[in-house]
């Protein structure tokens, strides 16, 4: 039978050992600080000042640079289609062939009529010349001479009419080969071989669209345009002539810059908007007519403004603000005022200075006054070279 005092000593020793183990575990989990977590890592961007372009993102639609309808200009049976649907064609290339038999027959008849008209002119001219010689000897009357002169003029008019008819017949014969009026990409054929075309009207055979360069039309509200012009006149903003960008439907930025061609001088009364047009090179045919795109273009430049990435700026009922990391690596909340976008950045008109660090990633891990471990955005985005793992050796 064990002694009661021995049992109490054993229990006390077990409690001490357990507390010691917990203390060691806490020190291992919390590090040297005895349970304090290390500062949270956040990604920061540096606010930059200077002349900042103020941009707007507006919805636009892609349009072909030129569009031409290929039509049958003469009546006949369509014999051949001489192009690949959806392919590229060049100006003057033959696209369709219409039956030539009827057109050649019309041209032959016109040539015969012209020959007959020329023969009639020769007879009328001889008659008029003979009557002119006889009028002095009173061999013919003045009336007979006048009739001969009129007959000659009529015969000459018939020749001119026959020449015009022959020319028209030759033109129609040339239209039996339907050619491309412009270079570009041709769509599907609207008629097939064996169809009667050109009966009473020009039959639409296909459509060609020139896709390089290409247009993008977009609209801006008349109120925004008025506000922009007033800002420039008042000196709050500088006029700029920067290239235009397109953000495609998948969110990517089109690699080639565009040029603003014109803005209409009237406001559409039904929408209150002004239509603008930009032109882009399209060598790879990435842009197609009918596509929607977001047009990003600079409306002006603000001098001495600061810009930061859009994701750094947040808002609450009191206004917009950013999290700033100070020299002591602690977080403070800073109210700011914005003046529009500059590409993918906010333009900050007040509240930030050049060179200050703002948090762009890791916002959910910070609180005002908390210490952080800031990592520069450029360093975070830089690709890290990693060695590929060695292939497993076969046993």
Protein Blocks (a to p, Z undefined) as FASTA:
>chain_A
ZZfklmmmmmmmmmmmmmmmmmmmmmmmnomnoopacddddddddddedddddddddddd
dddfbdcddddfbdcddfbdcbdehiacdehiafbdcdfklmmmmmmmmmmmmmmmmmmm
mmmmmmmmmmmmmmmnopacfklmmmmmmmmmmmmmmmmmmmmmmmmmmmmmmmmpccdf
bgcdddddfbdehiaehihpacdfbdcddfbdcdddddddfklmmmmmmmmmnopaccdd
ddcddddfkopacfbdcddfbdcfbdcfklopacdddddddfkomacghiacdddddfbd
cehiacddfklpccdfkbccdddddfkopacddddddebjehjaccdfbhpaehiacdfe
hklmgcehiacddddfklmmpccddddddddddZZ
